[in-house]
């Protein structure tokens, strides 16, 4: 699935409302913010054929997949 900017915006907006209403401590806010970005990034698809360099040499991804 491609990254959906609207979903990220909604999740961040809801988090900002919680912080503004003092529902979260700074530590809880930071943890939720990190989770939102982590979860959002994991929704991205990885396409086959992406060039990669590793300690074993050069190559390319051979199949599609997700980051989750």
mmCIF file of the N, C-alpha and C atoms, coordinates in Angstrom:
data_MODEL
# 
_entry.id   MODEL 
# 
loop_
_atom_site.group_PDB 
_atom_site.id 
_atom_site.type_symbol 
_atom_site.label_atom_id 
_atom_site.label_alt_id 
_atom_site.label_comp_id 
_atom_site.label_asym_id 
_atom_site.label_entity_id 
_atom_site.label_seq_id 
_atom_site.pdbx_PDB_ins_code 
_atom_site.Cartn_x 
_atom_site.Cartn_y 
_atom_site.Cartn_z 
_atom_site.occupancy 
_atom_site.B_iso_or_equiv 
_atom_site.pdbx_formal_charge 
_atom_site.auth_seq_id 
_atom_site.auth_comp_id 
_atom_site.auth_asym_id 
_atom_site.auth_atom_id 
_atom_site.pdbx_PDB_model_num 
ATOM 1   N N  . UNK A 1 1  ? 0.848  -1.168 0.000  1.00 0.00 ? 1  UNK A N  1 
ATOM 2   C CA . UNK A 1 1  ? 0.000  0.000  0.000  1.00 0.00 ? 1  UNK A CA 1 
ATOM 3   C C  . UNK A 1 1  ? 0.900  1.239  0.000  1.00 0.00 ? 1  UNK A C  1 
ATOM 4   N N  . UNK A 1 2  ? 0.542  2.223  -0.772 1.00 0.00 ? 2  UNK A N  1 
ATOM 5   C CA . UNK A 1 2  ? 1.332  3.465  -0.740 1.00 0.00 ? 2  UNK A CA 1 
ATOM 6   C C  . UNK A 1 2  ? 1.067  4.237  0.555  1.00 0.00 ? 2  UNK A C  1 
ATOM 7   N N  . UNK A 1 3  ? 2.005  5.081  0.904  1.00 0.00 ? 3  UNK A N  1 
ATOM 8   C CA . UNK A 1 3  ? 1.821  5.926  2.079  1.00 0.00 ? 3  UNK A CA 1 
ATOM 9   C C  . UNK A 1 3  ? 0.665  6.894  1.831  1.00 0.00 ? 3  UNK A C  1 
ATOM 10  N N  . UNK A 1 4  ? -0.209 7.064  2.804  1.00 0.00 ? 4  UNK A N  1 
ATOM 11  C CA . UNK A 1 4  ? -1.386 7.920  2.662  1.00 0.00 ? 4  UNK A CA 1 
ATOM 12  C C  . UNK A 1 4  ? -1.206 9.134  3.567  1.00 0.00 ? 4  UNK A C  1 
ATOM 13  N N  . UNK A 1 5  ? -0.938 10.277 2.949  1.00 0.00 ? 5  UNK A N  1 
ATOM 14  C CA . UNK A 1 5  ? -0.680 11.503 3.709  1.00 0.00 ? 5  UNK A CA 1 
ATOM 15  C C  . UNK A 1 5  ? -1.874 11.899 4.573  1.00 0.00 ? 5  UNK A C  1 
ATOM 16  N N  . UNK A 1 6  ? -3.080 11.686 4.075  1.00 0.00 ? 6  UNK A N  1 
ATOM 17  C CA . UNK A 1 6  ? -4.271 12.067 4.837  1.00 0.00 ? 6  UNK A CA 1 
ATOM 18  C C  . UNK A 1 6  ? -4.372 11.277 6.149  1.00 0.00 ? 6  UNK A C  1 
ATOM 19  N N  . UNK A 1 7  ? -3.996 10.019 6.116  1.00 0.00 ? 7  UNK A N  1 
ATOM 20  C CA . UNK A 1 7  ? -4.034 9.203  7.333  1.00 0.00 ? 7  UNK A CA 1 
ATOM 21  C C  . UNK A 1 7  ? -3.019 9.713  8.353  1.00 0.00 ? 7  UNK A C  1 
ATOM 22  N N  . UNK A 1 8  ? -1.822 10.054 7.887  1.00 0.00 ? 8  UNK A N  1 
ATOM 23  C CA . UNK A 1 8  ? -0.800 10.602 8.783  1.00 0.00 ? 8  UNK A CA 1 
ATOM 24  C C  . UNK A 1 8  ? -1.283 11.912 9.392  1.00 0.00 ? 8  UNK A C  1 
ATOM 25  N N  . UNK A 1 9  ? -1.863 12.769 8.563  1.00 0.00 ? 9  UNK A N  1 
ATOM 26  C CA . UNK A 1 9  ? -2.364 14.059 9.041  1.00 0.00 ? 9  UNK A CA 1 
ATOM 27  C C  . UNK A 1 9  ? -3.429 13.868 10.111 1.00 0.00 ? 9  UNK A C  1 
ATOM 28  N N  . UNK A 1 10 ? -4.355 12.956 9.893  1.00 0.00 ? 10 UNK A N  1 
ATOM 29  C CA . UNK A 1 10 ? -5.420 12.699 10.863 1.00 0.00 ? 10 UNK A CA 1 
ATOM 30  C C  . UNK A 1 10 ? -4.848 12.197 12.186 1.00 0.00 ? 10 UNK A C  1 
ATOM 31  N N  . UNK A 1 11 ? -3.914 11.255 12.111 1.00 0.00 ? 11 UNK A N  1 
ATOM 32  C CA . UNK A 1 11 ? -3.321 10.718 13.336 1.00 0.00 ? 11 UNK A CA 1 
ATOM 33  C C  . UNK A 1 11 ? -2.556 11.796 14.099 1.00 0.00 ? 11 UNK A C  1 
ATOM 34  N N  . UNK A 1 12 ? -1.812 12.630 13.396 1.00 0.00 ? 12 UNK A N  1 
ATOM 35  C CA . UNK A 1 12 ? -1.075 13.708 14.058 1.00 0.00 ? 12 UNK A CA 1 
ATOM 36  C C  . UNK A 1 12 ? -2.030 14.737 14.656 1.00 0.00 ? 12 UNK A C  1 
ATOM 37  N N  . UNK A 1 13 ? -3.066 15.090 13.920 1.00 0.00 ? 13 UNK A N  1 
ATOM 38  C CA . UNK A 1 13 ? -4.046 16.063 14.410 1.00 0.00 ? 13 UNK A CA 1 
ATOM 39  C C  . UNK A 1 13 ? -4.687 15.580 15.708 1.00 0.00 ? 13 UNK A C  1 
ATOM 40  N N  . UNK A 1 14 ? -5.078 14.302 15.741 1.00 0.00 ? 14 UNK A N  1 
ATOM 41  C CA . UNK A 1 14 ? -5.685 13.749 16.948 1.00 0.00 ? 14 UNK A CA 1 
ATOM 42  C C  . UNK A 1 14 ? -4.706 13.756 18.120 1.00 0.00 ? 14 UNK A C  1 
ATOM 43  N N  . UNK A 1 15 ? -3.451 13.479 17.841 1.00 0.00 ? 15 UNK A N  1 
ATOM 44  C CA . UNK A 1 15 ? -2.440 13.517 18.893 1.00 0.00 ? 15 UNK A CA 1 
ATOM 45  C C  . UNK A 1 15 ? -2.237 14.942 19.397 1.00 0.00 ? 15 UNK A C  1 
ATOM 46  N N  . UNK A 1 16 ? -2.197 15.911 18.489 1.00 0.00 ? 16 UNK A N  1 
ATOM 47  C CA . UNK A 1 16 ? -2.014 17.312 18.892 1.00 0.00 ? 16 UNK A CA 1 
ATOM 48  C C  . UNK A 1 16 ? -3.173 17.779 19.766 1.00 0.00 ? 16 UNK A C  1 
ATOM 49  N N  . UNK A 1 17 ? -4.396 17.316 19.444 1.00 0.00 ? 17 UNK A N  1 
ATOM 50  C CA . UNK A 1 17 ? -5.551 17.678 20.270 1.00 0.00 ? 17 UNK A CA 1 
ATOM 51  C C  . UNK A 1 17 ? -5.400 17.124 21.677 1.00 0.00 ? 17 UNK A C  1 
ATOM 52  N N  . UNK A 1 18 ? -4.930 15.874 21.797 1.00 0.00 ? 18 UNK A N  1 
ATOM 53  C CA . UNK A 1 18 ? -4.713 15.275 23.124 1.00 0.00 ? 18 UNK A CA 1 
ATOM 54  C C  . UNK A 1 18 ? -3.687 16.072 23.911 1.00 0.00 ? 18 UNK A C  1 
ATOM 55  N N  . UNK A 1 19 ? -2.620 16.486 23.237 1.00 0.00 ? 19 UNK A N  1 
ATOM 56  C CA . UNK A 1 19 ? -1.574 17.239 23.930 1.00 0.00 ? 19 UNK A CA 1 
ATOM 57  C C  . UNK A 1 19 ? -2.099 18.610 24.350 1.00 0.00 ? 19 UNK A C  1 
ATOM 58  N N  . UNK A 1 20 ? -2.832 19.255 23.472 1.00 0.00 ? 20 UNK A N  1 
ATOM 59  C CA . UNK A 1 20 ? -3.379 20.579 23.778 1.00 0.00 ? 20 UNK A CA 1 
ATOM 60  C C  . UNK A 1 20 ? -4.326 20.511 24.973 1.00 0.00 ? 20 UNK A C  1 
ATOM 61  N N  . UNK A 1 21 ? -5.091 19.439 25.057 1.00 0.00 ? 21 UNK A N  1 
ATOM 62  C CA . UNK A 1 21 ? -6.031 19.256 26.161 1.00 0.00 ? 21 UNK A CA 1 
ATOM 63  C C  . UNK A 1 21 ? -5.355 18.674 27.400 1.00 0.00 ? 21 UNK A C  1 
ATOM 64  N N  . UNK A 1 22 ? -4.031 18.575 27.339 1.00 0.00 ? 22 UNK A N  1 
ATOM 65  C CA . UNK A 1 22 ? -3.224 18.084 28.464 1.00 0.00 ? 22 UNK A CA 1 
ATOM 66  C C  . UNK A 1 22 ? -3.628 16.685 28.915 1.00 0.00 ? 22 UNK A C  1 
ATOM 67  N N  . UNK A 1 23 ? -4.013 15.854 27.937 1.00 0.00 ? 23 UNK A N  1 
ATOM 68  C CA . UNK A 1 23 ? -4.366 14.468 28.232 1.00 0.00 ? 23 UNK A CA 1 
ATOM 69  C C  . UNK A 1 23 ? -3.128 13.583 28.330 1.00 0.00 ? 23 UNK A C  1 
ATOM 70  N N  . UNK A 1 24 ? -1.981 14.091 27.849 1.00 0.00 ? 24 UNK A N  1 
ATOM 71  C CA . UNK A 1 24 ? -0.758 13.292 27.801 1.00 0.00 ? 24 UNK A CA 1 
ATOM 72  C C  . UNK A 1 24 ? 0.395  14.041 28.448 1.00 0.00 ? 24 UNK A C  1 
ATOM 73  N N  . UNK A 1 25 ? 1.286  13.280 29.073 1.00 0.00 ? 25 UNK A N  1 
ATOM 74  C CA . UNK A 1 25 ? 2.536  13.874 29.542 1.00 0.00 ? 25 UNK A CA 1 
ATOM 75  C C  . UNK A 1 25 ? 3.457  14.042 28.332 1.00 0.00 ? 25 UNK A C  1 
ATOM 76  N N  . UNK A 1 26 ? 4.535  14.761 28.483 1.00 0.00 ? 26 UNK A N  1 
ATOM 77  C CA . UNK A 1 26 ? 5.483  14.927 27.387 1.00 0.00 ? 26 UNK A CA 1 
ATOM 78  C C  . UNK A 1 26 ? 6.051  13.578 26.959 1.00 0.00 ? 26 UNK A C  1 
ATOM 79  N N  . UNK A 1 27 ? 6.305  12.700 27.915 1.00 0.00 ? 27 UNK A N  1 
ATOM 80  C CA . UNK A 1 27 ? 6.832  11.370 27.595 1.00 0.00 ? 27 UNK A CA 1 
ATOM 81  C C  . UNK A 1 27 ? 5.815  10.545 26.810 1.00 0.00 ? 27 UNK A C  1 
ATOM 82  N N  . UNK A 1 28 ? 4.547  10.597 27.229 1.00 0.00 ? 28 UNK A N  1 
ATOM 83  C CA . UNK A 1 28 ? 3.490  9.877  26.503 1.00 0.00 ? 28 UNK A CA 1 
ATOM 84  C C  . UNK A 1 28 ? 3.315  10.453 25.104 1.00 0.00 ? 28 UNK A C  1 
ATOM 85  N N  . UNK A 1 29 ? 3.390  11.777 24.994 1.00 0.00 ? 29 UNK A N  1 
ATOM 86  C CA . UNK A 1 29 ? 3.277  12.440 23.693 1.00 0.00 ? 29 UNK A CA 1 
ATOM 87  C C  . UNK A 1 29 ? 4.388  11.962 22.756 1.00 0.00 ? 29 UNK A C  1 
ATOM 88  N N  . UNK A 1 30 ? 5.620  11.944 23.255 1.00 0.00 ? 30 UNK A N  1 
ATOM 89  C CA . UNK A 1 30 ? 6.756  11.503 22.444 1.00 0.00 ? 30 UNK A CA 1 
ATOM 90  C C  . UNK A 1 30 ? 6.584  10.055 22.005 1.00 0.00 ? 30 UNK A C  1 
ATOM 91  N N  . UNK A 1 31 ? 6.122  9.199  22.916 1.00 0.00 ? 31 UNK A N  1 
ATOM 92  C CA . UNK A 1 31 ? 5.920  7.786  22.579 1.00 0.00 ? 31 UNK A CA 1 
ATOM 93  C C  . UNK A 1 31 ? 4.842  7.619  21.513 1.00 0.00 ? 31 UNK A C  1 
ATOM 94  N N  . UNK A 1 32 ? 3.744  8.348  21.649 1.00 0.00 ? 32 UNK A N  1 
ATOM 95  C CA . UNK A 1 32 ? 2.668  8.252  20.655 1.00 0.00 ? 32 UNK A CA 1 
ATOM 96  C C  . UNK A 1 32 ? 3.098  8.819  19.308 1.00 0.00 ? 32 UNK A C  1 
ATOM 97  N N  . UNK A 1 33 ? 3.859  9.909  19.327 1.00 0.00 ? 33 UNK A N  1 
ATOM 98  C CA . UNK A 1 33 ? 4.352  10.496 18.086 1.00 0.00 ? 33 UNK A CA 1 
ATOM 99  C C  . UNK A 1 33 ? 5.270  9.513  17.359 1.00 0.00 ? 33 UNK A C  1 
ATOM 100 N N  . UNK A 1 34 ? 6.177  8.889  18.094 1.00 0.00 ? 34 UNK A N  1 
ATOM 101 C CA . UNK A 1 34 ? 7.070  7.897  17.493 1.00 0.00 ? 34 UNK A CA 1 
ATOM 102 C C  . UNK A 1 34 ? 6.277  6.731  16.911 1.00 0.00 ? 34 UNK A C  1 
ATOM 103 N N  . UNK A 1 35 ? 5.246  6.281  17.629 1.00 0.00 ? 35 UNK A N  1 
ATOM 104 C CA . UNK A 1 35 ? 4.424  5.166  17.137 1.00 0.00 ? 35 UNK A CA 1 
ATOM 105 C C  . UNK A 1 35 ? 3.678  5.547  15.862 1.00 0.00 ? 35 UNK A C  1 
ATOM 106 N N  . UNK A 1 36 ? 3.155  6.758  15.807 1.00 0.00 ? 36 UNK A N  1 
ATOM 107 C CA . UNK A 1 36 ? 2.439  7.202  14.604 1.00 0.00 ? 36 UNK A CA 1 
ATOM 108 C C  . UNK A 1 36 ? 3.363  7.151  13.391 1.00 0.00 ? 36 UNK A C  1 
ATOM 109 N N  . UNK A 1 37 ? 4.572  7.698  13.528 1.00 0.00 ? 37 UNK A N  1 
ATOM 110 C CA . UNK A 1 37 ? 5.498  7.687  12.397 1.00 0.00 ? 37 UNK A CA 1 
ATOM 111 C C  . UNK A 1 37 ? 5.957  6.275  12.061 1.00 0.00 ? 37 UNK A C  1 
ATOM 112 N N  . UNK A 1 38 ? 6.248  5.474  13.070 1.00 0.00 ? 38 UNK A N  1 
ATOM 113 C CA . UNK A 1 38 ? 6.684  4.096  12.841 1.00 0.00 ? 38 UNK A CA 1 
ATOM 114 C C  . UNK A 1 38 ? 5.602  3.298  12.114 1.00 0.00 ? 38 UNK A C  1 
ATOM 115 N N  . UNK A 1 39 ? 4.373  3.388  12.602 1.00 0.00 ? 39 UNK A N  1 
ATOM 116 C CA . UNK A 1 39 ? 3.264  2.671  11.972 1.00 0.00 ? 39 UNK A CA 1 
ATOM 117 C C  . UNK A 1 39 ? 3.016  3.167  10.555 1.00 0.00 ? 39 UNK A C  1 
ATOM 118 N N  . UNK A 1 40 ? 3.131  4.477  10.340 1.00 0.00 ? 40 UNK A N  1 
ATOM 119 C CA . UNK A 1 40 ? 2.899  5.050  9.010  1.00 0.00 ? 40 UNK A CA 1 
ATOM 120 C C  . UNK A 1 40 ? 3.946  4.536  8.014  1.00 0.00 ? 40 UNK A C  1 
ATOM 121 N N  . UNK A 1 41 ? 5.191  4.546  8.415  1.00 0.00 ? 41 UNK A N  1 
ATOM 122 C CA . UNK A 1 41 ? 6.264  4.093  7.532  1.00 0.00 ? 41 UNK A CA 1 
ATOM 123 C C  . UNK A 1 41 ? 6.088  2.624  7.173  1.00 0.00 ? 41 UNK A C  1 
ATOM 124 N N  . UNK A 1 42 ? 5.617  1.836  8.122  1.00 0.00 ? 42 UNK A N  1 
ATOM 125 C CA . UNK A 1 42 ? 5.437  0.404  7.875  1.00 0.00 ? 42 UNK A CA 1 
ATOM 126 C C  . UNK A 1 42 ? 4.321  0.092  6.897  1.00 0.00 ? 42 UNK A C  1 
ATOM 127 N N  . UNK A 1 43 ? 3.494  1.077  6.542  1.00 0.00 ? 43 UNK A N  1 
ATOM 128 C CA . UNK A 1 43 ? 2.434  0.827  5.557  1.00 0.00 ? 43 UNK A CA 1 
ATOM 129 C C  . UNK A 1 43 ? 2.954  0.900  4.128  1.00 0.00 ? 43 UNK A C  1 
ATOM 130 N N  . UNK A 1 44 ? 4.201  1.328  3.953  1.00 0.00 ? 44 UNK A N  1 
ATOM 131 C CA . UNK A 1 44 ? 4.754  1.464  2.603  1.00 0.00 ? 44 UNK A CA 1 
ATOM 132 C C  . UNK A 1 44 ? 5.059  0.104  1.987  1.00 0.00 ? 44 UNK A C  1 
ATOM 133 N N  . UNK A 1 45 ? 4.847  0.001  0.699  1.00 0.00 ? 45 UNK A N  1 
ATOM 134 C CA . UNK A 1 45 ? 5.239  -1.192 -0.042 1.00 0.00 ? 45 UNK A CA 1 
ATOM 135 C C  . UNK A 1 45 ? 6.660  -1.025 -0.543 1.00 0.00 ? 45 UNK A C  1 
ATOM 136 N N  . UNK A 1 46 ? 7.359  -2.130 -0.655 1.00 0.00 ? 46 UNK A N  1 
ATOM 137 C CA . UNK A 1 46 ? 8.700  -2.139 -1.230 1.00 0.00 ? 46 UNK A CA 1 
ATOM 138 C C  . UNK A 1 46 ? 8.606  -2.859 -2.565 1.00 0.00 ? 46 UNK A C  1 
ATOM 139 N N  . UNK A 1 47 ? 9.016  -2.194 -3.624 1.00 0.00 ? 47 UNK A N  1 
ATOM 140 C CA . UNK A 1 47 ? 8.925  -2.768 -4.961 1.00 0.00 ? 47 UNK A CA 1 
ATOM 141 C C  . UNK A 1 47 ? 10.135 -3.637 -5.273 1.00 0.00 ? 47 UNK A C  1 
ATOM 142 N N  . UNK A 1 48 ? 9.932  -4.609 -6.140 1.00 0.00 ? 48 UNK A N  1 
ATOM 143 C CA . UNK A 1 48 ? 11.037 -5.435 -6.616 1.00 0.00 ? 48 UNK A CA 1 
ATOM 144 C C  . UNK A 1 48 ? 11.930 -4.601 -7.521 1.00 0.00 ? 48 UNK A C  1 
ATOM 145 N N  . UNK A 1 49 ? 13.218 -4.944 -7.566 1.00 0.00 ? 49 UNK A N  1 
ATOM 146 C CA . UNK A 1 49 ? 14.138 -4.284 -8.469 1.00 0.00 ? 49 UNK A CA 1 
ATOM 147 C C  . UNK A 1 49 ? 14.842 -3.077 -7.901 1.00 0.00 ? 49 UNK A C  1 
ATOM 148 N N  . UNK A 1 50 ? 14.705 -2.819 -6.604 1.00 0.00 ? 50 UNK A N  1 
ATOM 149 C CA . UNK A 1 50 ? 15.402 -1.695 -5.983 1.00 0.00 ? 50 UNK A CA 1 
ATOM 150 C C  . UNK A 1 50 ? 16.870 -2.084 -5.829 1.00 0.00 ? 50 UNK A C  1 
ATOM 151 N N  . UNK A 1 51 ? 17.760 -1.249 -6.323 1.00 0.00 ? 51 UNK A N  1 
ATOM 152 C CA . UNK A 1 51 ? 19.194 -1.526 -6.241 1.00 0.00 ? 51 UNK A CA 1 
ATOM 153 C C  . UNK A 1 51 ? 19.674 -1.401 -4.802 1.00 0.00 ? 51 UNK A C  1 
ATOM 154 N N  . UNK A 1 52 ? 20.481 -2.377 -4.358 1.00 0.00 ? 52 UNK A N  1 
ATOM 155 C CA . UNK A 1 52 ? 21.012 -2.365 -3.005 1.00 0.00 ? 52 UNK A CA 1 
ATOM 156 C C  . UNK A 1 52 ? 22.491 -2.715 -3.027 1.00 0.00 ? 52 UNK A C  1 
ATOM 157 N N  . UNK A 1 53 ? 23.241 -2.153 -2.094 1.00 0.00 ? 53 UNK A N  1 
ATOM 158 C CA . UNK A 1 53 ? 24.639 -2.504 -1.877 1.00 0.00 ? 53 UNK A CA 1 
ATOM 159 C C  . UNK A 1 53 ? 24.743 -3.115 -0.489 1.00 0.00 ? 53 UNK A C  1 
ATOM 160 N N  . UNK A 1 54 ? 25.335 -4.276 -0.395 1.00 0.00 ? 54 UNK A N  1 
ATOM 161 C CA . UNK A 1 54 ? 25.511 -4.937 0.898  1.00 0.00 ? 54 UNK A CA 1 
ATOM 162 C C  . UNK A 1 54 ? 26.969 -5.324 1.066  1.00 0.00 ? 54 UNK A C  1 
ATOM 163 N N  . UNK A 1 55 ? 27.305 -5.848 2.228  1.00 0.00 ? 55 UNK A N  1 
ATOM 164 C CA . UNK A 1 55 ? 28.680 -6.289 2.457  1.00 0.00 ? 55 UNK A CA 1 
ATOM 165 C C  . UNK A 1 55 ? 29.048 -7.438 1.525  1.00 0.00 ? 55 UNK A C  1 
ATOM 166 N N  . UNK A 1 56 ? 28.045 -8.140 1.006  1.00 0.00 ? 56 UNK A N  1 
ATOM 167 C CA . UNK A 1 56 ? 28.288 -9.244 0.084  1.00 0.00 ? 56 UNK A CA 1 
ATOM 168 C C  . UNK A 1 56 ? 28.356 -8.822 -1.367 1.00 0.00 ? 56 UNK A C  1 
ATOM 169 N N  . UNK A 1 57 ? 28.117 -7.559 -1.659 1.00 0.00 ? 57 UNK A N  1 
ATOM 170 C CA . UNK A 1 57 ? 28.168 -7.077 -3.040 1.00 0.00 ? 57 UNK A CA 1 
ATOM 171 C C  . UNK A 1 57 ? 26.926 -6.304 -3.407 1.00 0.00 ? 57 UNK A C  1 
ATOM 172 N N  . UNK A 1 58 ? 26.788 -6.066 -4.695 1.00 0.00 ? 58 UNK A N  1 
ATOM 173 C CA . UNK A 1 58 ? 25.640 -5.317 -5.197 1.00 0.00 ? 58 UNK A CA 1 
ATOM 174 C C  . UNK A 1 58 ? 24.562 -6.275 -5.663 1.00 0.00 ? 58 UNK A C  1 
ATOM 175 N N  . UNK A 1 59 ? 23.343 -5.784 -5.680 1.00 0.00 ? 59 UNK A N  1 
ATOM 176 C CA . UNK A 1 59 ? 22.236 -6.602 -6.121 1.00 0.00 ? 59 UNK A CA 1 
ATOM 177 C C  . UNK A 1 59 ? 20.978 -5.788 -6.219 1.00 0.00 ? 59 UNK A C  1 
ATOM 178 N N  . UNK A 1 60 ? 19.844 -6.476 -6.196 1.00 0.00 ? 60 UNK A N  1 
ATOM 179 C CA . UNK A 1 60 ? 18.539 -5.808 -6.274 1.00 0.00 ? 60 UNK A CA 1 
ATOM 180 C C  . UNK A 1 60 ? 17.526 -6.660 -5.545 1.00 0.00 ? 60 UNK A C  1 
ATOM 181 N N  . UNK A 1 61 ? 16.497 -6.006 -5.032 1.00 0.00 ? 61 UNK A N  1 
ATOM 182 C CA . UNK A 1 61 ? 15.417 -6.760 -4.417 1.00 0.00 ? 61 UNK A CA 1 
ATOM 183 C C  . UNK A 1 61 ? 14.765 -7.622 -5.483 1.00 0.00 ? 61 UNK A C  1 
ATOM 184 N N  . UNK A 1 62 ? 14.255 -8.776 -5.083 1.00 0.00 ? 62 UNK A N  1 
ATOM 185 C CA . UNK A 1 62 ? 13.712 -9.702 -6.056 1.00 0.00 ? 62 UNK A CA 1 
ATOM 186 C C  . UNK A 1 62 ? 12.204 -9.868 -5.959 1.00 0.00 ? 62 UNK A C  1 
ATOM 187 N N  . UNK A 1 63 ? 11.599 -9.334 -4.914 1.00 0.00 ? 63 UNK A N  1 
ATOM 188 C CA . UNK A 1 63 ? 10.143 -9.453 -4.795 1.00 0.00 ? 63 UNK A CA 1 
ATOM 189 C C  . UNK A 1 63 ? 9.614  -8.242 -4.037 1.00 0.00 ? 63 UNK A C  1 
ATOM 190 N N  . UNK A 1 64 ? 8.303  -8.089 -4.126 1.00 0.00 ? 64 UNK A N  1 
ATOM 191 C CA . UNK A 1 64 ? 7.672  -6.980 -3.407 1.00 0.00 ? 64 UNK A CA 1 
ATOM 192 C C  . UNK A 1 64 ? 7.452  -7.387 -1.969 1.00 0.00 ? 64 UNK A C  1 
ATOM 193 N N  . UNK A 1 65 ? 7.162  -6.426 -1.133 1.00 0.00 ? 65 UNK A N  1 
ATOM 194 C CA . UNK A 1 65 ? 6.907  -6.719 0.259  1.00 0.00 ? 65 UNK A CA 1 
ATOM 195 C C  . UNK A 1 65 ? 6.517  -5.471 1.001  1.00 0.00 ? 65 UNK A C  1 
ATOM 196 N N  . UNK A 1 66 ? 6.255  -5.621 2.284  1.00 0.00 ? 66 UNK A N  1 
ATOM 197 C CA . UNK A 1 66 ? 5.943  -4.457 3.106  1.00 0.00 ? 66 UNK A CA 1 
ATOM 198 C C  . UNK A 1 66 ? 6.968  -4.373 4.228  1.00 0.00 ? 66 UNK A C  1 
ATOM 199 N N  . UNK A 1 67 ? 6.985  -3.254 4.917  1.00 0.00 ? 67 UNK A N  1 
ATOM 200 C CA . UNK A 1 67 ? 7.951  -3.035 5.965  1.00 0.00 ? 67 UNK A CA 1 
ATOM 201 C C  . UNK A 1 67 ? 7.471  -3.508 7.317  1.00 0.00 ? 67 UNK A C  1 
ATOM 202 N N  . UNK A 1 68 ? 6.241  -3.978 7.413  1.00 0.00 ? 68 UNK A N  1 
ATOM 203 C CA . UNK A 1 68 ? 5.727  -4.393 8.730  1.00 0.00 ? 68 UNK A CA 1 
ATOM 204 C C  . UNK A 1 68 ? 6.186  -5.773 9.106  1.00 0.00 ? 68 UNK A C  1 
# 
